[in-house]
């Protein structure tokens, strides 16, 4: 198992390590003492991957918003959008 610091990993490295852990567990090559450590590491890697995906999604959405010349709506714009009035 790769014990590289998660914060220094790429998404690809994290998913590859997850696959390695899964293969080890599926092949029954993991003893009970090691299983807990692998499950804990897997949990950290999954969280890391989810965060990477969320960040990528946010960055992509921001690019699309900028491309469409859209500015994120302010709180006051959001609140008045559904009121049915053009001016307040």
N, C-alpha and C positions, 0 to 999 in steps of 0.2 A: 504494500500500500504506500502511496505517495503521501508523505506528511508535510508537503509544502504548505506554507502559510496561505490560507484561503484568500486573504486580501491581495496577494501577489499573483493569484492564478488568473488564467483566462477562462472564459466560459467553456471553451473546448477542453481544456485541461480538467476542469471540474467534472464535466460529463464523462470524460474518459475514466477518471478515477471512480466515479459512481458505477460505471459499467464493470470495472475491475472488481469492485466490492460485490456487485451482484453476481458475477461469475463465480467468485470465491464462495459465496453463501450457497448458490445453487449447486455447486459441486461438492458440498459438504466438507470442504477442506478447512473450514473455520471451526475451531473448538469453542466451547461455551464461553470461556474466559475472553476470547478475542471477539466474539460476536457482539458483545455490548459496545466495545470500542468502535467496531465497524458501523454499527447502527447509529451511534452518536455522530461519527464522522459523516455518515450519509445524510443525516438530518442537517448538519451544517452546510454541506455541499448543496443540498436541495434548496435551502434558504438562499444561499449565495446565487444560485442559478436563477431563482425566481426574481431576486432583486435586480440582477443583470437584465433579465427580460423586461421587467417593469421600466427600468431606466432607458432601455432601447426603445420601448414603445412610446415613452414620454418624449424622447428626442425626435422620433419620427413624427409624432403628432405635432410637435412644435415646428418642424420643417414644413409640414403640410399647411399648418395655420399661417406661417409666414409666406408660403408660396401663394396661398389664396388671399393674401393681404388681409387676413383676419387678425384682429387683436383679441386676446382673451377678454371676455366680458367682465366688467367690474361688478362688484356686489350690487351697486345701485342699478346697473343695467339689467342684471339678472332678475332683480326684484320687480322691476317695472315691465319687463317683457311680457309677462302674462296678465297684466292689468287691463289690456284692451284700450288703453289711452295712448295717444302719441306724445302728448306733453303733460308735464306735471305742474 
